Amino acid sequence: DANARLGNSQLHTPEGAPQIGPFACQQENSAGRSMRIFLEQSNLAALNTIFPASKGHTWYNTRGHSACIDYILTYSCAVNYTIGIKVLRSLGHRLQLPSSDKLADHVPVAWSFLHPCPLPGRSQSHAWTRPMVDTFVAQNQSVQDVCKLMNAWAVDEVAAANFVV
């Protein structure tokens, strides 16, 4: 928990992929500057600063203060596979003590994405559902092959697209 507040100055990789988007609308603090440097050096992206549906605060206290200090960090190439990202404030309310009438802690941030790993026997990516995962696992696919594919995607999405299990 870095308590980083990223400012609204956008950041992109040398290839032009977004790392910090226009929806980090708050005053950047020193932890935010450190996170910005970390993102730039590691080629990671703070996803909930890139998509408008995730705009807003993720932490609240009982004195009425709030900020966006919870981020989903991932490789910048994963931005292209994002279906949606949102701050789940209503779930945040349900996760608190029943006597609390307003948010007073961190709220979950959820990321939905389409993984570039195609379903077995298919050449294009599709959304994986729980039954599909169960079927895939039941087919005794080599866990090592799946891990190799995931690692290939994390390093180079082009190499991952050409990887065959």
C-alpha positions in Angstrom: 0.0 0.0 0.0 2.0 2.9 -1.3 -0.7 5.6 -0.8 0.2 6.9 -4.2 -1.9 9.7 -5.7 -1.2 9.9 -9.4 -1.7 13.3 -10.9 -3.4 14.1 -14.2 -0.2 14.3 -16.3 -0.4 11.4 -18.7 2.4 9.0 -19.3 3.0 6.8 -22.4 5.6 4.2 -23.3 8.1 5.1 -26.1 5.8 3.1 -28.4 2.8 5.2 -27.4 1.0 2.8 -25.1 -0.8 4.6 -22.2 0.6 4.0 -18.7 -1.1 6.8 -16.8 -4.3 8.1 -18.4 -6.4 11.3 -18.1 -8.6 9.9 -15.3 -6.1 10.3 -12.4 -7.7 13.7 -11.5 -6.0 14.6 -8.2 -2.9 16.3 -6.9 0.1 14.0 -7.3 1.9 13.4 -4.0 5.5 12.2 -3.4 4.4 8.5 -3.4 2.6 9.2 -6.7 5.8 10.6 -8.2 7.6 7.4 -7.1 4.9 5.3 -8.6 5.1 7.3 -11.9 8.9 6.6 -12.0 8.2 2.9 -11.2 5.6 2.6 -14.0 7.9 4.3 -16.5 10.9 2.1 -15.7 8.9 -1.2 -15.5 6.6 -0.6 -18.6 3.5 -1.1 -16.5 0.2 0.8 -16.7 -2.1 2.0 -14.0 -5.3 0.8 -15.7 -7.9 2.7 -13.6 -6.3 6.0 -14.7 -6.9 5.1 -18.4 -10.6 4.2 -18.5 -13.4 6.7 -17.6 -15.6 4.1 -15.8 -12.9 3.6 -13.2 -12.6 7.3 -12.4 -13.0 8.3 -8.8 -11.9 7.5 -5.3 -11.0 4.1 -4.0 -10.4 5.0 -0.3 -12.6 6.9 2.2 -12.1 7.7 5.8 -14.6 8.6 8.6 -13.6 12.3 8.5 -14.9 12.7 5.0 -11.5 12.5 3.2 -11.2 10.3 0.1 -8.6 9.6 -2.7 -7.8 7.3 -5.5 -4.9 5.3 -4.0 -5.7 1.8 -5.2 -4.6 0.9 -8.8 -4.6 -2.2 -11.0 -1.0 -2.3 -12.4 -0.3 -4.5 -15.4 1.8 -4.6 -18.5 1.0 -1.7 -20.8 0.2 -4.1 -23.7 -2.7 -5.5 -21.6 -4.6 -2.2 -22.1 -5.7 -3.5 -25.5 -7.3 -6.5 -23.9 -9.3 -4.6 -21.3 -13.1 -5.1 -21.5 -13.8 -2.9 -18.5 -12.6 -1.6 -15.2 -14.6 -0.1 -12.4 -14.6 0.9 -8.8 -17.2 -1.2 -6.9 -18.5 1.3 -4.4 -21.7 -0.6 -3.7 -19.6 -3.7 -2.8 -17.5 -1.5 -0.7 -20.6 -0.5 1.3 -21.6 -4.2 1.8 -18.1 -5.1 2.9 -18.1 -2.7 5.8 -19.6 -3.0 9.2 -23.4 -2.9 9.1 -23.6 0.1 11.4 -21.5 2.2 9.0 -23.7 4.6 6.9 -20.9 5.8 4.6 -17.8 4.4 3.0 -14.9 4.3 5.5 -12.1 2.2 3.9 -10.8 0.9 0.6 -13.3 -0.2 -2.0 -12.6 -3.0 -4.6 -11.5 -2.2 -8.1 -12.4 -4.9 -10.7 -10.8 -5.5 -14.0 -12.4 -7.5 -16.8 -10.2 -8.5 -19.7 -10.0 -10.8 -22.7 -6.9 -12.9 -22.4 -5.0 -13.3 -25.7 -4.7 -17.0 -25.1 -7.1 -18.7 -27.5 -9.4 -21.4 -26.4 -8.1 -24.9 -27.3 -8.7 -25.7 -31.0 -9.5 -22.1 -31.9 -7.3 -19.5 -33.5 -8.9 -16.4 -32.1 -9.3 -15.2 -28.5 -12.6 -15.5 -26.8 -13.8 -14.7 -23.3 -13.1 -17.6 -21.0 -16.0 -18.7 -18.8 -15.8 -20.9 -15.7 -17.1 -24.0 -17.6 -14.5 -23.4 -20.3 -11.7 -23.3 -17.8 -13.1 -26.4 -16.1 -13.1 -28.2 -19.5 -9.6 -27.0 -20.3 -8.3 -28.2 -17.0 -10.1 -31.6 -17.3 -8.3 -32.2 -20.7 -5.1 -32.5 -18.7 -3.3 -29.8 -20.6 0.3 -29.4 -19.5 0.4 -26.8 -16.8 4.0 -26.1 -18.0 2.7 -25.3 -21.5 0.1 -22.9 -20.1 2.7 -21.2 -17.9 5.0 -20.9 -20.9 2.2 -19.2 -22.8 1.4 -16.8 -20.0 5.1 -15.9 -19.6 5.4 -15.4 -23.3 2.4 -13.0 -23.3 3.8 -11.1 -20.4 7.1 -10.5 -22.2 6.0 -10.2 -25.8 2.4 -10.3 -27.0 3.5 -11.0 -30.6 5.5 -14.1 -29.5 2.5 -15.2 -27.4 0.2 -15.0 -30.4 2.5 -17.4 -32.3 2.9 -19.8 -29.4 1.2 -23.1 -29.9 0.2 -25.4 -27.0 
